[in-house]
């Protein structure tokens, strides 16, 4: 059973969110090599939502250093993270 971490970060501006979204998109594979799947969503311009799916808790823990580095951005106004088991992962 895979495990997912969903993080919502609200930035103080769209420009700040754009910079982080671009940087993560360009480096996702090297930042989060233990992820099975990464999804990035930009909502309301200044809100980023990331979904990381990992094979195990241990694989998710390996991503903590990179996640913490990205989330230490001083332009972040608020962060909320939820973690849970993946029940459905459907693709066509």
Secondary structure, DSSP 8 states (H G I E B T S, - for coil): --EEEEEEEEESSHHHHHHHHHHHHHHHHHH-TTEEEEEEEEETTTEEEEEEEESSHHHHHHTHHHHHHHHT-TTEEEEEEEEEE-------
